[in-house]
Amino acid sequence: MLSARKLLAISLCLSAQHTFALSNGDIAFTALNTDEDGWTVVALADLAADSTIYFTDSNWGGAAFSSAEGFHTWNTGAASIAAGSVIRFSQIDQASRAVSIGALTSSGSRALSSTAETVYAYLGTAANSPTTFLAAVSSEAGAAATNALSAAGLQDGVNAVILTASTDFAEYTGPRSGEADFATYRLLVNASSNWTGFTDGDQSAAQPGLAAFSISVSPVPEVSGGWMMLAGLALVAARLRR
């Protein structure tokens, strides 16, 4: 029979594995800049240390990528990333490409199109072999955007967002604090009505917001002095009965 200590250890291990098992919607795009060639994402669940998440703007046909555009491999770094953290990927078409947390390597044609673009975030066995699509942002028009998302098992307003066609720069400008859980932010961030964007002009110098998202924790109710006195009297009475 397992001891209480071993059961606790097993429970903690299972809890940690559940925390870091990502599924679609566990990250979300919060900005896209096709002039600067970059984006930002928010972690809506804790990300385990030394994890790998891929990004691409290649076209996904449902079984394979039908184009070979940019493929980006992000290692999340030596420490876990807390839910609510915002990570910026910048100048990905340049040798100086950078990510604000972790490390990024890229291959293929890395420039983003300001005419029509869909960028996916996903898990996989390799950059060109996705297993789980986590999120997407699209600036394609009409059915093209919807089809790009549905092929990856994603849905606008749920775990992906469709922006105005031919967006140069857009970012989420909704609330980042005050919600009870990160699941609520998932719906807010993926609602295009909560984004502000531009479809003309040079937006390469636009700076996306990097403020973290936070949740409201309900305070533990204080025990009143009267209740404490009654509890004390009950304890005394119980001891006297012994």
C-alpha positions as CSV (number, residue, x, y, z in Angstrom):
1,M,0.0,0.0,0.0
2,L,1.4,3.4,-0.9
3,S,2.2,5.8,1.9
4,A,0.5,9.2,2.1
5,R,3.8,10.8,1.2
6,K,4.2,8.8,-2.0
7,L,0.6,9.4,-3.0
8,L,1.2,13.2,-2.6
9,A,4.4,13.0,-4.7
10,I,2.5,11.1,-7.5
11,S,-0.4,13.7,-7.3
12,L,2.1,16.6,-7.7
13,C,3.8,14.9,-10.7
14,L,0.4,14.3,-12.4
15,S,-0.6,17.9,-11.6
16,A,2.6,19.3,-13.2
17,Q,2.2,17.2,-16.3
18,H,-1.4,18.4,-16.7
19,T,-0.3,22.0,-16.2
20,F,2.2,21.8,-19.1
21,A,0.2,19.7,-21.5
22,L,-0.8,22.3,-24.1
23,S,-3.8,22.3,-26.3
24,N,-5.3,24.7,-28.8
25,G,-6.1,28.1,-27.2
26,D,-3.3,27.8,-24.6
27,I,-1.5,30.6,-26.3
28,A,-3.0,33.5,-28.3
29,F,-1.6,36.1,-30.7
30,T,-1.8,39.6,-29.3
31,A,-0.2,41.5,-32.2
32,L,0.9,41.1,-35.9
33,N,3.2,43.4,-37.8
34,T,3.7,42.4,-41.4
35,D,5.8,45.6,-42.1
36,E,8.2,44.8,-39.3
37,D,7.8,41.1,-39.7
38,G,6.9,40.1,-36.2
39,W,4.2,39.2,-33.7
40,T,3.5,38.8,-30.0
41,V,1.7,36.0,-28.1
42,V,0.3,35.7,-24.6
43,A,0.7,32.4,-22.7
44,L,-2.8,31.5,-21.4
45,A,-1.4,28.5,-19.6
46,D,2.0,27.8,-18.0
47,L,4.7,26.9,-20.5
48,A,7.2,24.3,-19.3
49,A,10.9,25.1,-19.4
50,D,12.8,24.1,-22.5
51,S,9.6,23.5,-24.5
52,T,9.4,23.8,-28.3
53,I,6.7,25.7,-30.1
54,Y,6.7,26.3,-33.9
55,F,5.4,29.2,-36.0
56,T,4.9,29.4,-39.7
57,D,3.1,31.4,-42.4
58,S,3.1,28.5,-44.7
59,N,-0.3,27.4,-46.0
60,W,-1.7,24.4,-44.2
61,G,-3.9,22.1,-46.3
62,G,-5.2,19.8,-43.6
63,A,-2.6,17.0,-44.0
64,A,0.6,18.9,-45.0
65,F,1.9,22.4,-45.7
66,S,1.1,23.3,-49.3
67,S,3.8,26.0,-49.4
68,A,7.2,26.3,-47.9
69,E,7.5,29.7,-46.5
70,G,9.0,30.7,-43.1
71,F,9.4,28.1,-40.4
72,H,10.3,29.3,-36.9
73,T,11.4,27.1,-33.9
74,W,11.0,28.7,-30.5
75,N,12.7,27.2,-27.4
76,T,10.9,28.7,-24.4
77,G,14.1,28.9,-22.3
78,A,15.6,27.5,-19.1
79,A,12.7,28.6,-16.9
80,S,9.0,27.9,-17.1
81,I,6.9,30.8,-18.4
82,A,3.9,31.8,-16.3
83,A,0.4,32.2,-17.7
84,G,-0.2,35.8,-18.6
85,S,3.3,36.5,-19.9
86,V,3.6,38.2,-23.3
87,I,6.4,37.2,-25.6
88,R,7.5,39.3,-28.6
89,F,9.0,38.0,-31.8
90,S,10.6,40.7,-33.8
91,Q,12.3,41.3,-37.2
92,I,12.1,37.6,-38.0
93,D,13.1,38.2,-41.6
94,Q,16.4,39.7,-40.5
95,A,19.6,38.1,-39.2
96,S,19.0,40.1,-36.0
97,R,15.6,38.4,-35.4
98,A,14.9,38.2,-31.7
99,V,12.4,36.8,-29.2
100,S,12.0,38.4,-25.8
101,I,12.1,35.1,-23.9
102,G,13.9,32.0,-25.0
103,A,15.6,31.5,-28.3
104,L,14.4,31.5,-31.9
105,T,15.8,29.8,-35.1
106,S,14.2,30.3,-38.5
107,S,14.4,28.9,-42.0
108,G,12.8,29.4,-45.4
109,S,11.3,32.7,-46.7
110,R,10.8,34.6,-43.5
111,A,9.2,37.8,-44.6
112,L,5.4,38.3,-43.9
113,S,3.0,39.4,-46.6
114,S,1.0,42.6,-45.9
115,T,-1.5,41.6,-48.5
116,A,-2.8,38.3,-47.0
117,E,-1.2,36.3,-44.3
118,T,-2.0,33.6,-41.8
119,V,0.5,32.8,-39.0
120,Y,0.1,29.6,-37.0
121,A,1.5,28.5,-33.7
122,Y,1.7,24.8,-33.1
123,L,3.4,21.8,-31.5
124,G,5.0,19.1,-33.6
125,T,7.7,16.5,-34.1
126,A,9.4,19.0,-36.5
127,A,8.7,22.4,-37.9
128,N,7.0,20.9,-41.0
129,S,5.2,18.1,-39.0
130,P,2.6,19.7,-36.7
131,T,0.7,17.6,-34.2
132,T,-1.4,20.3,-32.4
133,F,-2.2,23.7,-33.7
134,L,-2.4,26.1,-30.7
135,A,-3.4,29.4,-32.2
136,A,-3.4,31.5,-35.4
137,V,-3.8,35.1,-36.6
138,S,-5.0,35.8,-40.2
139,S,-5.2,38.9,-42.4
140,E,-6.6,37.0,-45.3
141,A,-9.9,38.0,-46.8
142,G,-13.3,36.2,-46.4
143,A,-13.4,32.5,-46.9
144,A,-9.6,32.2,-47.4
145,A,-9.1,33.1,-43.7
146,T,-11.9,30.8,-42.4
147,N,-10.6,27.9,-44.5
148,A,-7.0,28.5,-43.3
149,L,-8.2,28.2,-39.7
150,S,-10.6,25.3,-40.1
151,A,-7.9,23.2,-41.9
152,A,-5.9,23.5,-38.7
153,G,-8.8,22.7,-36.4
154,L,-9.0,26.3,-35.2
155,Q,-12.0,28.8,-35.0
156,D,-12.1,32.5,-35.3
157,G,-13.1,34.0,-31.9
158,V,-12.3,30.9,-30.0
159,N,-8.6,30.0,-30.5
160,A,-7.7,32.2,-33.5
161,V,-8.5,35.7,-34.7
162,I,-9.2,37.0,-38.2
163,L,-8.2,40.6,-38.7
164,T,-9.1,43.1,-41.4
165,A,-7.8,42.0,-44.8
166,S,-4.3,43.3,-45.8
167,T,-3.5,44.4,-42.2
168,D,0.0,46.0,-41.8
169,F,-0.1,46.2,-38.1
170,A,-2.7,45.3,-35.5
171,E,-2.7,44.5,-31.8
172,Y,-5.1,43.5,-29.0
173,T,-6.2,46.6,-27.1
174,G,-8.7,45.0,-24.7
175,P,-8.4,44.5,-20.9
176,R,-5.3,42.7,-19.5
177,S,-6.4,42.7,-15.9
178,G,-9.6,42.1,-13.8
179,E,-10.7,38.8,-15.3
180,A,-11.3,35.7,-13.1
181,D,-9.3,33.3,-15.3
182,F,-7.2,33.0,-18.4
183,A,-10.0,31.2,-20.3
184,T,-11.9,34.5,-20.3
185,Y,-8.9,36.3,-21.8
186,R,-8.8,33.6,-24.6
187,L,-12.2,34.8,-25.9
188,L,-11.3,38.5,-25.5
189,V,-8.0,38.3,-27.3
190,N,-9.4,36.2,-30.1
191,A,-12.3,38.7,-30.8
192,S,-11.2,41.0,-33.6
193,S,-13.4,43.8,-32.1
194,N,-10.9,44.1,-29.3
195,W,-8.0,44.8,-31.8
196,T,-6.8,48.1,-33.3
197,G,-5.1,48.0,-36.6
198,F,-3.8,49.8,-39.7
199,T,-4.0,48.7,-43.4
200,D,-1.8,51.4,-44.9
201,G,1.4,53.3,-44.3
202,D,4.7,52.1,-43.0
203,Q,4.0,50.4,-39.6
204,S,7.4,48.8,-39.3
205,A,8.3,51.0,-36.2
206,A,5.0,50.3,-34.4
207,Q,5.6,48.9,-30.9
208,P,3.1,46.3,-29.6
209,G,2.0,46.4,-26.0
210,L,3.9,43.9,-23.8
211,A,2.1,44.3,-20.5
212,A,1.3,41.0,-18.9
213,F,-2.2,39.7,-18.3
214,S,-3.3,39.1,-14.8
215,I,-6.3,37.5,-13.1
216,S,-8.3,38.6,-10.1
217,V,-7.9,36.3,-7.1
218,S,-10.8,36.4,-4.7
219,P,-9.7,37.2,-1.2
220,V,-10.0,34.6,1.5
221,P,-12.9,35.8,3.8
222,E,-11.8,36.9,7.2
223,V,-13.1,35.1,10.2
224,S,-14.9,37.6,12.5
225,G,-14.0,37.9,16.1
226,G,-17.5,36.7,17.1
227,W,-17.0,33.4,15.2
228,M,-13.6,32.9,16.7
229,M,-15.0,33.3,20.2
230,L,-17.8,30.8,19.6
231,A,-15.2,28.4,18.2
232,G,-13.1,28.8,21.2
233,L,-16.0,28.2,23.6
234,A,-17.0,25.1,21.7
235,L,-13.4,23.8,22.0
236,V,-13.4,24.4,25.8
237,A,-16.8,22.7,26.2
238,A,-15.6,19.7,24.3
239,R,-12.6,19.4,26.5
240,L,-14.7,19.7,29.7
241,R,-17.0,16.9,28.4
242,R,-14.0,14.6,28.3
